[in-house]
Amino acid sequence: MAPRQGGKLKKGESDRNRATIAVIGGSGLYEMDGLTDVEEVRVKTPFGDPSDAIVLGTLEGRRVAFLPRHGRGHVIAPTEIPARANIYALKSLGVERIISVNAVGSLQKGIRPLDMVIPDQVIDRTKSRVNSLFEGSGVVVHCSFADPFCGDLSGLLYRAAQRTHSRAHLGGTYIAMEGPLFSTRAESEMYRSLGGSVIGMTVLPEAKLAREAEMCYASLSCSTDYDCWHPEHDDVTVEMVISNLQENVVAAKDVLRRLIAKLPEERTCDCASALEYAIVTARDSIPARTKRDLALLLGKYVQ
């Protein structure tokens, strides 16, 4: 299919080319099983190309968009992920809810390798990432981010995880680190002292960008290891992560199928109106080019 720049349906374009649900696959999750009526789309965005082609397919009777965060073959490092392009591209296809699958290390004894965590908080320890869809646009936006994950979607995700054979934890703090190296022992202990539950490299800036795009965002954080703090377990290695990832991916796909089957059609949370009072720039001061290029994001509020 030819590249497209999203927004409204084009003439002759059907709902087959749209999806209200998206899955962003993390390490190890590069494709979704069970999709039917599948096609790939390449979306052009004001922020460049997304990580890969987006796969549209039908799962449990719902149209779903799937995007491998690191690209197929895992060719994009955490800091290099084109997060703004990814979120914008999904928004342009009609996506309202994003389920993010993230490989994480555990920072707590009670969260064992192969457990699943649906976090409700995040601490940003990244350093080199653009955190706004509006940076450099001439528009200043201050969205509320007190609750960084959609509570409604997270709750549904937890209930889906409970119906599998995996141990699931609802709530917890995700420490978002820069990477690509894993933590030092001192850093790992510091993150534990901050109350961190799990540590990973990919929830941010995705969650921030999704909020600005008025999309629900929840994380299925799959524990692969104990980082390097646990005195009775080996330090985290790539071999350890890959081994546990394979089991996590199978479990995550099961959770996603169960979740998608139960998702209500309509949203009742506040995510859909996150920008309503967040745009602080005077409307007559917003550049015409920005109004045009970011109409997908601003069009509800800025004419």
C-alpha positions as CSV (number, residue, x, y, z in Angstrom):
1,M,0.0,0.0,0.0
2,A,1.3,3.5,-0.8
3,P,2.5,5.7,2.0
4,R,-0.2,7.9,3.5
5,Q,-0.4,10.9,5.8
6,G,-3.2,10.3,8.3
7,G,-6.2,12.1,9.6
8,K,-9.7,11.7,8.0
9,L,-10.6,8.9,5.8
10,K,-9.7,9.5,2.2
11,K,-12.1,9.0,-0.7
12,G,-12.5,5.3,-1.2
13,E,-10.8,4.4,2.0
14,S,-12.7,2.1,4.3
15,D,-12.5,1.2,8.0
16,R,-10.3,-1.7,7.0
17,N,-7.5,0.9,6.8
18,R,-8.2,2.1,10.4
19,A,-7.9,0.8,13.9
20,T,-8.9,2.1,17.3
21,I,-6.6,-0.3,19.2
22,A,-2.8,-0.5,18.9
23,V,-0.2,-2.7,20.3
24,I,3.4,-1.5,20.4
25,G,5.6,-4.5,20.7
26,G,8.8,-4.3,22.8
27,S,11.8,-6.5,22.8
28,G,11.0,-10.0,21.5
29,L,7.5,-9.1,20.3
30,Y,7.9,-8.3,16.6
31,E,4.6,-9.7,15.3
32,M,1.1,-10.5,16.4
33,D,-0.3,-14.1,16.1
34,G,-3.9,-14.7,15.1
35,L,-4.4,-11.6,12.9
36,T,-6.6,-12.0,9.9
37,D,-7.4,-9.7,7.0
38,V,-3.9,-8.3,7.3
39,E,-2.2,-5.5,5.5
40,E,0.8,-3.3,6.0
41,V,0.8,0.5,5.8
42,R,3.6,2.9,5.8
43,V,2.6,6.3,7.2
44,K,4.5,9.5,6.6
45,T,4.4,11.9,9.6
46,P,5.7,15.5,10.3
47,F,8.3,13.7,12.5
48,G,9.7,11.3,9.9
49,D,9.1,7.6,9.5
50,P,7.9,5.3,12.3
51,S,9.9,2.4,13.5
52,D,8.5,0.1,10.9
53,A,5.5,-0.5,8.7
54,I,2.3,-0.7,10.8
55,V,0.5,-4.0,10.5
56,L,-3.3,-3.7,10.4
57,G,-5.4,-6.9,11.1
58,T,-8.5,-8.2,12.8
59,L,-8.2,-10.0,16.2
60,E,-11.1,-11.1,18.3
61,G,-13.4,-9.2,15.9
62,R,-11.6,-5.9,16.4
63,R,-9.4,-4.0,14.0
64,V,-5.9,-3.7,15.6
65,A,-2.7,-1.9,14.6
66,F,0.6,-3.5,15.5
67,L,3.9,-1.7,15.5
68,P,7.3,-3.2,16.5
69,R,8.9,-0.5,18.6
70,H,12.5,-1.5,17.7
71,G,11.7,-2.5,14.1
72,R,11.6,-6.1,12.9
73,G,15.0,-7.6,13.6
74,H,15.4,-5.3,16.6
75,V,17.5,-2.7,14.7
76,I,16.6,0.5,16.7
77,A,18.1,1.2,20.1
78,P,15.9,2.7,22.9
79,T,17.2,6.3,22.6
80,E,16.9,6.1,18.8
81,I,13.2,5.0,18.7
82,P,11.2,7.6,16.6
83,A,8.6,7.8,19.3
84,R,6.9,11.0,18.0
85,A,6.5,9.5,14.5
86,N,5.2,6.2,16.1
87,I,2.5,7.9,18.1
88,Y,1.5,10.3,15.4
89,A,1.3,7.5,12.8
90,L,-1.0,5.5,15.1
91,K,-3.1,8.5,15.8
92,S,-3.5,9.1,12.1
93,L,-4.9,5.6,11.7
94,G,-7.7,6.3,14.2
95,V,-6.0,4.7,17.2
96,E,-7.5,5.7,20.6
97,R,-6.0,3.1,22.9
98,I,-2.3,1.9,23.0
99,I,-1.2,-1.2,24.8
100,S,2.6,-1.0,25.2
101,V,4.5,-4.3,25.8
102,N,7.7,-3.6,27.7
103,A,10.6,-5.8,28.8
104,V,11.6,-4.7,32.3
105,G,13.9,-5.7,35.2
106,S,12.4,-6.2,38.6
107,L,13.4,-3.9,41.5
108,Q,11.4,-5.7,44.1
109,K,11.6,-9.3,45.6
110,G,7.8,-9.7,45.2
111,I,8.1,-9.2,41.4
112,R,9.7,-12.3,40.0
113,P,11.1,-12.9,36.6
114,L,8.2,-13.8,34.2
115,D,5.8,-11.8,36.3
116,M,3.7,-9.1,34.7
117,V,3.3,-5.6,36.1
118,I,0.7,-3.0,35.0
119,P,2.4,0.1,36.4
120,D,0.5,3.2,37.5
121,Q,3.4,5.6,38.0
122,V,6.7,6.4,36.3
123,I,9.9,8.2,37.2
124,D,11.7,9.7,34.2
125,R,15.5,9.1,34.2
126,T,16.0,9.5,30.5
127,K,18.3,12.3,29.2
128,S,18.3,12.5,25.5
129,R,14.7,12.2,24.3
130,V,12.2,14.7,22.9
131,N,9.2,14.6,25.3
132,S,6.6,16.6,23.4
133,L,4.8,16.4,20.0
134,F,4.8,20.2,20.1
135,E,8.5,21.0,20.7
136,G,9.7,23.6,18.2
137,S,6.2,24.1,16.8
138,G,5.4,27.5,18.3
139,V,2.7,26.0,20.5
140,V,3.2,25.5,24.3
141,V,1.2,22.6,25.8
142,H,1.1,21.6,29.5
143,C,-0.9,18.4,29.8
144,S,-1.6,16.9,33.2
145,F,0.6,13.8,33.8
146,A,-0.1,13.1,37.4
147,D,-1.4,9.7,36.4
148,P,0.7,8.8,33.5
149,F,-1.1,5.6,32.5
150,C,-4.8,5.4,31.7
151,G,-6.5,3.9,34.7
152,D,-9.4,2.4,32.8
153,L,-7.2,0.6,30.2
154,S,-4.7,-0.5,32.9
155,G,-7.5,-2.0,34.9
156,L,-8.8,-4.0,31.9
157,L,-5.3,-5.1,31.1
158,Y,-4.8,-6.4,34.6
159,R,-8.0,-8.3,34.5
160,A,-7.0,-9.9,31.2
161,A,-3.6,-10.9,32.7
162,Q,-5.4,-12.4,35.7
163,R,-7.2,-14.8,33.4
164,T,-3.9,-16.3,32.2
165,H,-1.3,-18.5,34.0
166,S,1.0,-15.6,34.6
167,R,1.4,-13.7,38.0
168,A,0.2,-10.2,37.5
169,H,0.6,-7.1,39.6
170,L,-1.6,-4.0,39.3
171,G,0.2,-0.8,40.1
172,G,3.8,0.1,40.7
173,T,6.4,2.6,39.6
174,Y,8.3,2.1,36.3
175,I,11.8,3.7,36.3
176,A,12.4,4.8,32.8
177,M,16.2,4.9,32.2
178,E,18.2,6.0,29.2
179,G,20.2,2.9,28.3
180,P,21.3,1.1,26.3
181,L,23.6,-0.2,29.1
182,F,21.9,-1.8,32.1
183,S,22.2,-0.1,35.5
184,T,25.2,0.0,37.8
185,R,24.7,-1.6,41.2
186,A,24.6,1.9,42.8
187,E,22.0,3.0,40.4
188,S,19.9,-0.1,40.9
189,E,19.9,0.4,44.7
190,M,19.1,4.1,44.2
191,Y,16.0,3.2,42.1
192,R,14.9,0.8,44.7
193,S,15.2,3.5,47.4
194,L,13.0,5.7,45.2
195,G,10.3,3.1,45.4
196,G,10.8,1.7,41.9
197,S,9.0,-1.5,41.1
198,V,10.5,-2.2,37.6
199,I,13.0,-0.6,35.4
200,G,13.0,-0.3,31.6
201,M,14.0,1.9,28.7
202,T,10.9,2.4,26.6
203,V,7.7,3.7,28.4
204,L,9.0,7.2,28.0
205,P,8.5,9.4,26.0
206,E,5.7,7.2,24.6
207,A,3.3,7.7,27.5
208,K,3.9,11.5,27.4
209,L,3.3,11.7,23.7
210,A,0.2,9.5,23.9
211,R,-1.3,11.9,26.5
212,E,-0.7,14.9,24.2
213,A,-2.3,12.9,21.4
214,E,-5.3,12.2,23.6
215,M,-4.8,8.5,23.4
216,C,-5.2,6.0,26.3
217,Y,-1.9,4.3,27.1
218,A,-1.2,1.3,29.4
219,S,1.9,-0.8,29.8
220,L,2.2,-4.6,30.1
221,S,5.6,-4.7,31.7
222,C,7.1,-8.2,31.5
223,S,9.8,-9.0,34.0
224,T,12.9,-10.7,32.7
225,D,15.4,-10.4,35.6
226,Y,16.3,-8.8,38.9
227,D,18.5,-6.1,37.4
228,C,21.8,-6.3,39.4
229,W,20.6,-5.6,42.9
230,H,19.5,-9.0,44.1
231,P,22.3,-10.7,46.1
232,E,21.0,-14.2,45.4
233,H,20.5,-13.9,41.7
234,D,23.0,-13.4,38.8
235,D,23.4,-9.9,37.4
236,V,21.3,-9.2,34.3
237,T,22.8,-10.3,31.0
238,V,21.5,-10.3,27.4
239,E,21.4,-14.1,27.5
240,M,19.1,-14.0,30.6
241,V,16.9,-11.4,29.1
242,I,16.5,-13.2,25.8
243,S,15.7,-16.5,27.5
244,N,12.9,-15.1,29.6
245,L,11.7,-12.9,26.8
246,Q,10.6,-15.9,24.8
247,E,8.3,-17.0,27.6
248,N,7.1,-13.5,28.2
249,V,6.1,-13.0,24.6
250,V,3.9,-16.1,24.6
251,A,2.2,-14.9,27.8
252,A,1.8,-11.4,26.5
253,K,0.1,-12.5,23.3
254,D,-2.4,-14.5,25.4
255,V,-3.1,-11.4,27.6
256,L,-3.5,-9.2,24.5
257,R,-6.0,-11.5,22.9
258,R,-8.1,-11.6,26.1
259,L,-7.9,-7.9,26.6
260,I,-9.0,-7.0,23.0
261,A,-12.0,-9.3,23.2
262,K,-13.2,-7.4,26.3
263,L,-12.5,-3.8,25.4
264,P,-15.6,-1.6,25.3
265,E,-16.2,0.3,22.1
266,E,-16.4,3.7,23.8
267,R,-14.0,5.4,26.2
268,T,-15.2,7.0,29.4
269,C,-11.8,8.2,30.7
270,D,-10.3,11.7,30.5
271,C,-7.6,10.8,28.0
272,A,-9.7,11.9,25.0
273,S,-9.8,15.5,26.2
274,A,-6.3,15.9,27.6
275,L,-5.6,18.9,25.4
276,E,-8.8,20.8,26.2
277,Y,-7.2,23.1,28.7
278,A,-3.5,22.3,28.1
279,I,-2.8,24.7,25.1
280,V,-1.5,27.9,26.7
281,T,-0.4,29.7,23.6
282,A,-2.8,32.4,22.4
283,R,-4.7,31.0,19.4
284,D,-3.8,34.0,17.2
285,S,-0.1,33.4,18.0
286,I,0.0,29.9,16.7
287,P,1.8,29.7,13.4
288,A,-0.4,28.9,10.4
289,R,2.1,26.1,9.4
290,T,1.7,24.5,12.8
291,K,-2.1,24.6,12.5
292,R,-1.8,22.9,9.2
293,D,0.9,20.3,10.0
294,L,-0.5,19.4,13.4
295,A,-4.2,19.6,12.6
296,L,-4.6,16.0,13.5
297,L,-3.6,16.9,17.1
298,L,-4.9,20.5,17.4
299,G,-7.9,20.6,15.1
300,K,-10.4,20.0,17.8
301,Y,-9.3,23.2,19.6
302,V,-7.5,25.4,17.1
303,Q,-9.0,26.6,13.9
